Amino acid sequence: MAQAALKKDRRNAPDESIDWKKVVQLVLLSRALDEMEEQRLVPEKKVLYQFSARGHDMAQILLGLHLTGRHDAACGYYRSRPLLLALGVDPADALGSAMGRAGGYSDGRDIGVVFNYPNPHGPSALPMCGGVGTQYTPTAGWAQAITYFSEVLGKEEYQKDIAVVLGGDGSVASNGFWSALTIATTQDLPLLLYIEDNGFGISVPSSFQTPEGNIAGNLAGWKNLTVLDGDGSDPEEAARLTKGAVELVREGRMPVLLRLEVPRLEGHSFQDTQTYKSEELVRSEWAHDPLPRLRDYLVPAMLSAEEWNEAARDAKAAAERARVEAESRPVADPETVTSHVFFEGQMQVMGGQHPAGYRPPETTETATGDGQRINMVTAIRRTLDHEMSMNERVVLFGEDIGPKGGVHAVTLGLQEKYGAARVFDTSLSEEGIIGRAVGMALAGLVPVPEIQFRKYAEPAIEQLNDCGTIRWRTSNRFAAPIVVRMAGGFFKCGDPWHSQTNEVAFVHQPGWKIAVPSNAEDAVGLLRTALRGNDPVIFFEHRAMLDHPWARRPYPGDAFALPFGKAKFTREGRDITIVTWGAMVPRCEEAAEGISADVIDLRTLMPWDRKAVIASVRRTRRCLIVHEDLATAGFGAEIAAAVADEAFIDLDAPISRLTMPDIPSPHNPVLLDWAVPSTERIRQKITDLLEF
């Protein structure tokens, strides 16, 4: 019915509520920038990646001018510069970013078509990624955060704000698109999915992405979704549909999908010669160029021919001024390129709770327990409970964490206490879980998503990688400090799907801090630091230690917190250094009985306590590294390399590692016991090194 209503009352006169002069100015500016890049800056090799927006530009600008809420946000893709211009991005920033110069979107760290625009006092452009479809779930997370601020925290300023995600026809085949669609329509989120269908994903026709090439037609029966479809190169129709779609989301607080057909008037990128298109098709696309249709629509109805020509001259002059300013900007100092991987004291413009003024309470590294030992499950639950009681921005979600309390029982009772808006189940999509967490963090919440088992994180790897790099690739304009709780490792038995550790994969993804607690006390301290911190954290909960008698400790108090990168000596000695973490700590302790050994529990792998390990090895002159993960490229190899680099001349024996063989975790307990380092095998390794 909504679609039918929007198609009624077609008028020839332009809608006077739209600033058509602004539309003309921005479309002409966008064209001038594209032309300048294609004819000058790319041939001069001053721009290395160029994606023309010609044909997409008018509809995007109409959309951008409707984003007026303080907390409106849009996330685009590589052809979204017209939208950025409509939001108020300086053309010199746009060109300077395309040229990789200092300032702009990323200080030259990311390609210039990967946009971001933090705007604490108006509509923002969320940090987009280079991967197709990766923009959808973070934008759904922003929409959910808007709802949370409005309905749960009662902040009236969010009641009319919306989230908008832009994508091409190729992106509708991505996991992210379908996950975001599910999230938005099951949660009734104020999300506009804006699909620009130009008929091709590079060279692949739309019909390969969705049946008959029309995602709007195929989603016509999707529940809780209003679907609109039209011609994005027709000024009147594009304006009416765009305005109507935004109003439906803003007033109705519901998701809308708007598909607009637009011509892609140039290749996918500058290098694309479009040889896969027939001459007839190319002529047809140029016949649908929105620029002359916009001129015919407005001249002379709202503008004279001279006013149009003057706007064109002004646009070229503005583009030239932007070029001069952009070319005057230097390349960033190469020595600064390692900054902003993690929070370094300079606050990001947007993302997380800290830019909003959050100041963490005082903490202590001194445990003040009551003596009653609790298991790690209880310790984690109690910490989450306390931090939620102290901080209304903390939200927990994942598969089965609500009424069930999680498959590991960590969140048992928390939904009942805090409600389904703060502790909620999700659809079965790890990309959706992590992606929405990113968007919620960008909006200022503290999301704590759960991934049930380490192996289940694989569908979310792209989102995890993108999350970790946000601060660096936006040069500290944005950050997304989420805390991902993730279980893994063996428990009684093993298998390839539930028992993987492979923490090293996350260490190798810049921007993530990695906690691997071995006991209840450390779990409390590291989790509290993560929840109050300003960086994304993987909090690894080893299945074997969740209820292990050795891992039980007294609750260390509500102010107890541990710094990342500070190892713990669980034993101290003089003859050998044993470096380990997680479930291997109690085994190493037992194996070292009667031996004068330093047993070092790293507690965190990123950062890891390099200084403590090196100092210990220099004193004991022997080093054994024990971990559950595989040997080849495991984190033990990094430790061994550091020891060899800094303490080689101090060694009296070779650096040794004891790990699982390079196989998945076997299921049968007999096979598992053979594969995982045992106390006996650790003891034998110690003996071998002492006798060397």
C-alpha positions in Angstrom: 0.0 0.0 0.0 2.8 2.4 0.8 4.3 1.9 -2.6 1.0 2.5 -4.3 0.5 5.7 -2.3 3.9 7.0 -3.3 3.2 6.4 -6.9 0.0 8.5 -6.8 -0.4 12.2 -7.6 2.5 12.5 -10.1 3.1 16.2 -10.6 5.0 17.9 -13.4 6.2 20.7 -11.2 9.3 20.0 -9.1 8.7 19.3 -5.4 9.4 22.7 -3.8 10.4 21.0 -0.5 13.5 19.8 -2.2 16.4 22.3 -2.7 16.8 21.7 -6.4 19.5 24.3 -6.7 21.6 22.4 -4.2 20.9 19.2 -6.1 22.1 20.8 -9.3 25.2 22.3 -7.6 26.2 18.9 -6.1 25.5 16.8 -9.2 27.6 19.2 -11.4 30.3 19.2 -8.7 30.4 15.4 -8.6 30.6 15.3 -12.4 33.4 17.8 -12.4 35.4 15.8 -9.9 34.9 12.6 -11.9 35.9 14.3 -15.1 39.0 15.8 -13.4 40.1 12.4 -12.1 39.5 10.6 -15.4 41.1 13.1 -17.7 43.9 14.5 -15.5 44.6 13.0 -12.2 44.5 9.3 -13.1 46.7 9.8 -16.3 49.1 11.8 -14.2 49.1 8.9 -11.7 48.0 11.2 -8.9 44.9 9.0 -8.3 45.5 5.3 -8.4 41.9 4.0 -7.8 39.1 5.7 -9.5 35.4 4.7 -9.6 33.1 7.1 -11.5 29.8 7.9 -10.0 28.3 9.2 -13.2 24.7 7.9 -13.5 24.5 7.1 -9.8 25.0 10.7 -8.7 21.7 12.5 -8.8 19.7 9.8 -6.9 22.5 9.6 -4.2 22.4 13.4 -3.8 18.6 13.4 -3.4 19.1 10.8 -0.7 21.9 12.6 1.1 19.9 15.9 1.3 17.2 14.0 3.2 19.6 12.9 5.9 19.1 15.7 8.4 18.9 14.0 11.8 21.7 14.5 14.3 22.1 10.8 14.6 21.3 9.8 11.1 24.1 7.7 9.5 24.8 6.2 6.2 27.3 3.6 5.0 28.1 3.5 1.4 30.4 1.7 -1.0 33.1 2.7 -3.5 30.7 4.7 -5.8 29.2 6.8 -3.0 31.1 10.1 -3.2 28.0 12.0 -4.3 26.3 11.1 -1.1 29.3 12.3 0.9 29.2 15.6 -0.9 25.5 15.9 0.0 26.4 15.3 3.7 28.8 18.2 3.6 32.2 16.6 3.0 34.8 19.1 1.7 35.6 18.4 -1.9 39.3 18.9 -1.1 39.0 16.1 1.4 37.4 13.9 -1.2 40.1 14.6 -3.8 43.0 14.6 -1.3 41.9 11.2 0.0 41.7 9.9 -3.6 45.3 11.1 -4.0 46.4 9.5 -0.8 47.5 12.8 0.8 47.6 13.6 4.5 44.3 14.5 6.2 41.0 13.5 4.5 39.4 10.2 5.2 42.5 8.2 6.3 45.7 10.2 6.1 46.6 8.2 3.0 46.3 4.8 4.7 43.3 3.6 2.7 42.2 4.0 -0.9 40.3 7.2 -1.5 37.0 5.6 -2.4 36.7 4.0 1.0 34.9 6.8 2.8 34.1 7.9 6.4 32.8 11.1 7.8 32.4 11.5 11.6 29.9 14.2 12.4 28.9 14.3 16.1 26.5 17.1 15.4 24.8 15.9 12.3 24.5 13.0 9.8 27.6 10.9 9.6 29.1 8.5 7.0 30.1 5.3 8.8 33.5 3.9 7.9 32.9 1.7 4.9 35.1 -1.2 3.9 36.5 -2.3 0.6 34.6 -5.7 0.7 31.3 -5.9 -1.2 28.4 -6.3 1.2 30.3 -5.6 4.4 28.5 -2.3 4.9 25.1 -3.9 5.6 25.3 -5.4 9.1 27.2 -2.6 10.8 24.5 -0.2 9.5 21.8 -2.5 10.9 23.8 -2.3 14.2 23.6 1.5 14.1 19.9 1.3 13.5 19.5 -1.0 16.5 21.6 1.4 18.6 19.3 4.3 17.6 16.3 2.2 18.8 18.2 1.3 22.0 19.0 5.0 22.8 15.5 6.0 22.1 13.4 3.2 23.7 15.6 1.8 26.4 17.5 4.9 27.5 14.7 7.3 26.8 16.7 9.8 24.8 14.2 11.8 22.7 16.9 13.1 20.3 17.1 9.7 18.7 13.4 9.2 18.1 13.4 10.3 14.5 16.9 9.3 13.4 17.6 6.6 10.9 20.3 4.5 9.3 20.8 4.1 5.6 23.0 1.6 3.8 23.8 1.9 0.1 24.7 -1.1 -2.1 24.9 -2.1 -5.7 23.0 -4.9 -7.4 26.0 -7.2 -6.9 25.9 -6.8 -3.1 22.4 -8.3 -2.8 24.0 -11.7 -3.1 26.3 -11.2 -0.2 25.9 -12.8 3.3 25.9 -9.3 4.8 22.9 -8.2 2.8 20.7 -11.1 3.9 21.9 -11.0 7.5 21.1 -7.3 7.7 17.7 -7.8 6.1 16.9 -10.5 8.7 18.1 -8.3 11.6 16.1 -5.3 10.4 12.8 -7.1 9.7 12.8 -9.2 12.8 13.6 -6.3 15.0 11.6 -3.5 13.2 14.7 -1.3 12.8 14.7 2.2 11.2 16.9 1.1 8.4 16.7 2.1 4.7 18.4 -0.4 2.4 19.1 1.7 -0.7 20.0 -0.5 -3.8 21.5 1.2 -6.8 21.0 -1.3 -9.6 23.1 -0.5 -12.7 22.7 -4.0 -14.1 26.3 -5.2 -13.5 28.6 -6.3 -10.8 31.8 -5.3 -12.6 30.9 -7.5 -15.7 28.5 -9.9 -14.2 24.8 -9.1 -15.0 22.3 -8.6 -12.1 20.5 -11.8 -13.1 23.4 -13.7 -11.7 22.9 -12.0 -8.3 19.1 -12.5 -7.9 16.5 -14.1 -10.1 15.7 -12.0 -13.2 17.9 -9.3 -11.8 15.4 -7.4 -9.6 15.9 -7.7 -5.9 12.8 -5.6 -5.2 10.6 -7.9 -7.2 12.0 -10.9 -5.4 11.5 -9.4 -1.9 7.9 -8.2 -2.6 6.6 -10.8 -0.2 9.2 -10.4 2.6 7.4 -9.7 5.9 7.9 -6.5 7.8 9.5 -4.8 4.8 8.2 -2.1 2.6 9.7 -2.4 -0.9 9.9 0.5 -3.4 11.2 0.3 -6.9 11.7 2.9 -9.6 13.9 4.8 -12.0 16.8 6.6 -10.3 17.6 8.6 -13.4 14.2 10.2 -13.6 14.4 13.3 -11.3 10.7 13.4 -10.4 10.4 9.7 -9.7 13.8 9.4 -7.9 12.9 12.4 -5.7 9.4 11.1 -4.9 10.6 7.6 -4.0 13.6 8.8 -2.0 11.6 11.3 0.0 8.9 8.7 0.6 11.3 6.0 1.6 13.1 8.2 4.1 9.8 9.5 5.6 8.5 5.9 6.0 11.6 4.9 7.9 11.8 8.1 9.9 8.1 8.2 10.9 7.2 4.6 10.8 10.3 3.3 12.5 10.4 0.3 10.1 12.8 -1.0 7.5 12.3 -0.1 3.8 14.1 -1.3 0.7 14.4 1.2 -2.1 15.7 -0.1 -5.4 16.5 2.4 -8.1 17.6 1.6 -11.6 20.6 3.8 -12.5 23.0 3.7 -15.5 26.7 3.1 -14.9 28.0 5.5 -17.5 31.6 4.5 -17.1 33.4 1.3 -16.4 33.4 -0.4 -13.0 36.7 1.4 -12.4 38.9 3.6 -14.6 40.7 0.5 -15.9 37.5 -1.2 -17.0 36.9 -0.9 -20.7 33.4 -2.4 -20.6 34.1 -4.7 -23.6 31.4 -7.0 -22.2 28.7 -4.5 -23.0 27.3 -4.1 -26.5 27.3 -0.8 -28.3 23.5 -0.7 -28.1 23.5 -1.2 -24.4 26.1 1.6 -23.9 23.9 3.9 -26.0 20.9 3.0 -24.0 22.7 3.7 -20.7 23.8 7.2 -21.9 20.2 7.8 -23.0 19.3 7.4 -19.3 21.9 9.8 -18.1 20.2 11.7 -15.2 22.1 14.9 -15.8 20.4 16.1 -19.0 17.1 14.7 -17.6 17.6 16.9 -14.5 18.3 19.9 -16.7 15.2 19.3 -18.7 13.2 18.8 -15.5 14.3 22.1 -13.9 15.0 24.4 -16.9 13.0 26.6 -17.2 10.6 25.4 -14.5 12.9 26.4 -11.6 16.1 27.7 -13.2 16.9 29.7 -16.3 19.4 28.3 -18.8 21.9 30.9 -17.8 21.5 29.9 -14.1 22.2 26.3 -15.0 25.3 27.3 -17.0 26.5 29.4 -14.2 26.1 26.5 -11.8 28.2 24.4 -14.2 30.9 27.0 -14.3 30.8 27.3 -10.5 31.1 23.5 -10.1 34.2 23.4 -12.3 35.8 26.2 -10.4 35.0 24.5 -7.1 36.6 21.3 -8.4 39.7 23.2 -9.5 40.0 24.9 -6.1 39.6 21.5 -4.4 42.4 20.1 -6.7 44.8 22.9 -5.9 44.2 22.5 -2.1 44.4 18.7 -2.4 47.7 18.8 -4.3 49.1 21.2 -1.7 48.7 18.7 1.0 51.8 16.6 1.8 52.0 12.9 2.0 51.8 11.8 5.7 55.1 11.2 7.5 55.8 7.5 6.9 56.9 7.1 10.5 53.3 7.9 11.6 51.8 5.0 9.8 52.2 2.7 12.8 50.1 5.0 15.0 46.4 4.4 15.9 46.4 0.7 15.7 45.2 0.9 19.3 44.0 3.7 21.5 47.0 5.8 22.4 45.5 8.6 24.4 44.2 10.8 21.6 40.4 10.3 21.5 38.7 9.2 18.3 36.0 11.5 17.0 33.3 8.8 17.1 32.8 5.3 18.3 32.6 3.7 21.7 31.6 5.2 25.0 34.7 7.3 25.7 34.0 10.1 23.2 30.7 10.7 25.0 32.5 11.4 28.2 32.7 8.0 29.8 35.3 7.8 32.6 35.9 4.3 34.0 35.7 3.9 37.8 38.9 3.5 39.8 40.3 -0.1 39.7 42.9 -2.1 41.5 45.2 -5.0 40.6 44.9 -6.3 44.2 42.3 -9.0 44.7 39.9 -8.5 47.6 38.1 -11.9 47.5 36.0 -13.3 50.3 37.7 -16.7 50.1 34.9 -18.6 48.5 36.1 -20.2 45.3 34.0 -19.9 42.2 34.4 -21.3 38.7 35.2 -19.3 35.7 31.6 -19.4 34.4 30.3 -17.8 37.6 33.2 -15.3 37.6 32.5 -14.1 34.1 28.7 -14.0 34.7 29.3 -12.0 37.9 31.6 -9.5 36.1 29.1 -9.0 33.3 26.3 -8.5 35.8 28.2 -5.9 37.8 29.4 -4.0 34.7 25.8 -4.0 33.3 24.5 -2.6 36.6 27.1 0.2 36.4 26.8 1.0 32.7 23.6 1.2 30.8 25.5 1.2 27.5 26.6 -2.5 27.9 24.5 -4.9 25.9 24.9 -8.7 25.5 23.8 -10.7 22.5 24.4 -13.9 20.6 22.8 -17.2 19.8 21.0 -18.8 22.8 22.3 -16.3 25.4 18.8 -15.2 26.4 16.3 -17.5 28.2 18.7 -20.4 27.8 21.6 -18.5 29.3 24.1 -19.5 26.7 25.3 -23.0 25.7 28.0 -22.6 28.4 25.6 -21.1 30.9 27.6 -17.9 31.2 24.7 -15.5 30.7 22.2 -17.5 32.8 19.6 -15.2 34.4 21.0 -12.0 32.9 18.1 -11.5 30.5 15.6 -12.0 33.3 17.4 -9.3 35.3 18.1 -6.7 32.6 15.5 -7.4 30.0 15.4 -8.6 26.4 16.6 -5.2 25.1 20.0 -5.6 26.8 20.4 -9.3 26.7 19.0 -10.8 23.6 19.2 -13.7 21.2 20.2 -13.3 17.6 19.6 -15.0 14.3 22.0 -17.7 13.3 24.5 -15.5 11.5 28.0 -14.9 13.0 28.5 -12.1 10.4 25.3 -10.5 11.6 26.4 -10.9 15.3 29.8 -9.2 14.8 28.7 -6.8 12.1 25.8 -5.4 14.2 28.2 -5.2 17.2 30.4 -2.9 15.1 27.6 -0.6 14.2 26.4 -0.5 17.8 29.9 0.4 19.0 30.2 3.1 16.4 27.0 4.6 17.8 28.4 4.7 21.3 27.2 1.4 22.9 29.4 -1.3 24.5 28.4 -4.4 22.6 29.4 -7.8 24.0 28.6 -10.4 21.3 29.1 -14.1 22.0 30.5 -16.5 19.4 29.6 -20.0 20.8 32.7 -21.8 19.6 35.9 -20.5 18.0 35.3 -22.4 14.8 31.9 -20.6 14.4 33.8 -17.3 14.1 34.8 -18.2 10.5 31.7 -16.7 8.8 32.5 -13.4 10.7 36.2 -13.2 9.9 35.7 -10.3 7.4 33.7 -8.3 10.0 36.3 -9.1 12.7 39.1 -8.0 10.5 37.4 -4.8 9.4 36.5 -4.0 13.0 40.1 -4.2 14.2 41.3 -1.9 11.5 38.7 0.8 11.8 40.8 3.1 14.1 43.9 2.7 11.9 42.4 3.0 8.5 40.3 6.1 9.5 43.4 7.6 11.2 41.6 7.8 14.6 38.4 9.3 13.3 36.4 6.2 14.2 36.8 3.2 16.5 34.6 0.2 17.3 35.6 -1.1 20.8 33.5 -4.3 21.0 34.2 -7.2 23.4 33.8 -10.6 21.7 33.3 -13.5 24.1 34.4 -16.7 22.4 34.6 -20.2 23.7 36.9 -22.9 22.3 39.4 -25.6 23.1 38.9 -29.2 24.1 36.5 -30.3 26.9 36.4 -34.0 27.9 36.6 -34.8 24.2 37.3 -32.9 21.1 36.2 -32.4 17.5 37.1 -30.3 14.5 34.1 -28.0 15.0 33.8 -27.1 18.7 37.4 -27.6 20.0 39.5 -25.3 17.9 41.7 -22.7 19.6 43.7 -20.9 16.9 43.9 -17.7 18.8 46.9 -16.7 16.7 44.6 -15.9 13.8 43.2 -13.0 15.7 46.7 -11.9 16.8 47.5 -11.6 13.2 44.6 -9.2 12.6 45.7 -5.6 13.5 43.8 -3.7 16.1 42.5 -6.6 18.3 43.5 -7.2 21.9 43.4 -10.9 22.8 42.7 -12.2 26.3 43.3 -15.9 27.2 42.6 -16.3 30.9 43.4 -19.6 32.6 41.4 -19.0 35.8 38.4 -17.2 37.3 40.4 -14.4 38.9 42.2 -13.5 35.7 39.0 -13.8 33.8 37.4 -11.1 36.0 40.3 -8.8 35.8 40.7 -9.0 32.0 37.0 -8.9 31.2 36.5 -5.8 33.4 39.4 -4.0 31.6 38.0 -5.0 28.2 34.5 -3.7 29.1 35.9 -0.3 30.3 38.5 0.0 27.6 38.6 1.7 24.2 39.8 -1.1 21.9 38.1 -4.2 20.4 38.9 -7.3 22.4 38.6 -11.1 21.8 38.0 -12.6 25.2 38.7 -16.3 24.8 36.9 -18.6 27.3 38.6 -22.1 27.3 35.9 -24.7 27.6 38.0 -27.0 29.7 38.6 -24.2 32.3 35.1 -22.9 32.6 34.4 -25.4 35.5 37.9 -26.8 36.1 38.7 -27.2 39.8 42.2 -25.7 39.3 40.7 -22.6 37.6 38.4 -21.8 40.6 39.4 -18.7 42.5 37.7 -16.4 45.0 35.9 -13.5 43.3 38.5 -10.7 43.4 36.1 -7.8 43.9 34.1 -5.4 41.8 37.1 -3.0 41.4 39.6 -5.7 40.3 41.0 -5.2 36.8 44.2 -6.4 35.1 46.2 -4.6 32.4 46.7 -6.3 29.1 50.2 -7.3 28.3 51.2 -8.2 31.9 52.0 -11.9 32.4 51.8 -13.8 35.7 54.5 -16.0 37.2 52.6 -18.9 38.6 55.9 -20.5 39.7 59.3 -18.9 40.0 62.6 -20.8 39.7 66.1 -20.6 38.2 66.6 -23.5 35.8 64.0 -23.2 33.0 61.3 -20.8 31.7 58.0 -22.3 30.7 55.7 -20.0 28.7 52.1 -21.0 28.3 48.5 -19.8 28.6 44.9 -21.1 28.9 44.3 -24.8 29.6 48.0 -25.6 29.5 48.9 -23.6 32.6 47.8 -26.2 35.2 49.5 -28.9 33.2 52.7 -27.0 33.1 52.5 -26.3 36.8 52.0 -29.9 37.5 54.8 -30.9 35.2 57.2 -28.5 36.9 56.6 -30.0 40.4 60.0 -30.4 42.1 61.8 -28.4 39.4 63.1 -24.9 39.9 61.2 -23.3 37.0 59.5 -20.0 36.0 56.0 -20.9 34.8 54.7 -17.9 33.0 51.0 -17.5 32.2 50.9 -14.9 29.5 47.1 -14.1 30.1 47.0 -12.0 27.0 48.5 -12.7 23.5 48.0 -9.1 22.2 49.8 -7.5 23.6 52.0 -10.1 25.2 54.6 -9.6 28.0 57.7 -9.9 25.9 59.9 -8.2 28.5 58.9 -10.7 31.3 59.6 -13.6 29.0 63.0 -12.3 27.8 64.1 -11.4 31.3 63.1 -14.8 32.6 65.0 -16.6 29.8 68.1 -14.6 30.3 68.1 -15.7 34.0 67.1 -19.4 33.5 68.9 -19.8 30.2 66.4 -22.3 28.9 62.9 -21.9 27.3 60.0 -24.2 26.7 56.8 -22.9 25.1 53.7 -25.0 25.5 50.3 -24.3 23.8 47.3 -26.2 22.6 47.2 -24.7 19.2 49.0 -26.2 16.2 52.8 -26.0 15.9 53.1 -24.5 12.4 52.7 -20.7 12.6 51.3 -21.0 16.2 51.9 -18.2 18.6 54.7 -20.1 20.2 56.7 -19.5 17.0 56.4 -15.7 17.6 57.6 -16.2 21.2 60.5 -18.4 20.0 61.5 -15.8 17.4 61.5 -13.1 20.0 63.7 -15.2 22.4 66.1 -16.0 19.6 66.3 -12.4 18.6 66.9 -10.9 22.1 68.3 -13.7 24.3 70.1 -16.1 22.0 73.5 -15.7 23.5 72.0 -16.3 27.0 70.7 -19.8 26.0 72.2 -23.0 27.3 69.8 -25.2 25.3 67.7 -24.8 22.1 64.3 -23.1 22.4 61.7 -25.8 22.5 58.0 -25.9 21.7 55.4 -28.5 22.6 52.0 -28.2 20.9 49.4 -30.2 19.2 50.4 -31.7 15.8 49.1 -30.0 12.7 45.7 -31.7 12.8 42.2 -30.7 13.8 41.1 -31.6 17.3 40.2 -35.4 17.3 37.0 -36.5 18.9 37.7 -39.7 20.7 39.2 -39.0 24.2 42.1 -41.4 23.6 43.0 -39.7 20.4 42.6 -36.3 22.0 44.8 -37.2 24.9 47.5 -38.2 22.5 47.3 -35.0 20.5 47.0 -32.4 23.3 50.2 -31.7 25.3 49.9 -33.8 28.5 51.6 -33.3 31.8 53.8 -36.3 31.2 55.0 -35.0 27.8 55.6 -31.6 29.2 57.6 -33.1 32.0 59.7 -35.1 29.5 60.4 -31.9 27.5 61.5 -30.2 30.6 63.8 -33.1 31.5 65.3 -33.1 27.9 66.1 -29.4 28.1 67.6 -29.6 31.6 69.8 -32.5 30.4 70.9 -30.8 27.2 
